[in-house]
Amino acid sequence: MKNGFVILLIVIVTTILAGCSSKEESTTPVTQKITAQEAKEMIDNNSDIIILDVRTKEEYNSGHIEDAILIPDYEIVENAEIILTDKSTKILVYCRSGNRSASATSALAELGYTSVYDFGGIIDWPFEVVTEQ
């Protein structure tokens, strides 16, 4: 009886200690929302930035930010790691109005990209854009 009590006590103490020491870390990705002006400053001051357009090809062709890479939002999960090989590079993400860029930014963070910035939609971009002929 005494041995059973000791074993039960050990199991209880071990369970309590294990529960206290295994605090769950947040699994929610952290992304940063910035303004178009902040994005422009980052682009102008850093040559190692990737500008990522997550709109459709047709939207991209109608006008995009110079040097932007196109990966439509619905292709991020399957193509990001193929096209964006360095997960520590700063990536600035935009779409038309900001909805798709927000979800793409979260998807990139979930894939392990560590420096992802959402600057919303091109409709708020007061600077020059390039059109495809």
N, C-alpha and C positions, 0 to 999 in steps of 0.2 A: 504494500500500500504506500509506503514511504517513497519507494523508487518511482511509482506511478505519479505521485504528487510532484516529485522533482522534475520528471520528464515533462509533465504538463506545464509546470512553471517555466521551464526552459523554452518550450514551444511558444508560450504566451509572450515571454520577454523578447524572443527572437522575432516574432511577428510584429510586435510593437516597434522594435528598433528598425526593422526593415521598412516598415511603413513610414517612419519618420525620416529615414535617410534617403528615401527615393522620391524626393520632390520632383514632380514633373516639370520639365522645361517647356516653355511655350513652343508649340509647333506651328503657330501662325507666322507666316513670313512677314518680315518687316520690309516695307517699301517706302520710298520717299516721294512725296508729291511736291513738285516745284512749279514755278511760273514759267511762261514762255521767255520772259526776260532773263531769268536765272539760267534757263537752258541755253539761250543764245550766248551768255557770258561763258558758260562752261565750254561750249563749242569753240568759241573764239580763243579761249585760253588753254586748250588742251587738244593736242592732235591725236591722242589715243582714245578718243570717245567714239562710240558707235551710236549713230542715230538710227532708231528702229521705227519704221512706219508699219503699223499693223492693220492698215486698211486693205481693201481689195486692189488688185492690179489696175483696174479701171480708175479707181480713185487716185491711186499713186500716179498714174500717167497723166491725169488731169492737173496735177500740181503737187509737188512734194518738196521737202527741205533738201537742199543740196547735200549730196553724199549719203542720203538716207538709204538704208537697206530695207527692202520689202520682205516681210514675213507676215502674211495675213494672220489675224488673231486666231482663226480656226486651225492654223498650221503650227502654232507656237510649240505645242507639246511634242509633235513629231519631228519638227525641223530645227528647232533652236540649237540643240546640241551639235548638229551637223554644221550649221552655218556660223554660229557664235561659239567658237571652240574654247575661248578663254573666259571662264566664269568669273574672273575678278576684274575684267575690263568694265569701265563705266558705260552703261547703256542708258540712253535717253529714249523713252518710248512715247509715241504719239499716235493718234488716230484722227478722226474727224471732229468729234465733240468731247471725247474724254472717257466714254464708257468702255470701249474696247481696249484702250490703253491701260485702264485700271485693271481689267481682268488679265490682260497679257502680262502686266508687271507682276501681278500675284503669281501667275503661272511660272514666270521666269524665276522668281524667288523660290518657289516650290522645287524647281529643277536644280537649285543650288547656286544661282547667280547672286553675287554678293553686293553689287553696286548698281542697282537698278533705280532709275528715276522716271516718274510719270509726269510729263508736262502737259497732259491733256490733249486738246484737239487743235488741229491745224486752223480751225476757224478763229482761234485766239492768237495765231502766230502773226505778229505785225511786220514780219520781215519778209524778204524776198523768197520766192519759191521757184522751182524749176518744173517745166512741163516737158513731157516726152512728145516728140513729133511722130 
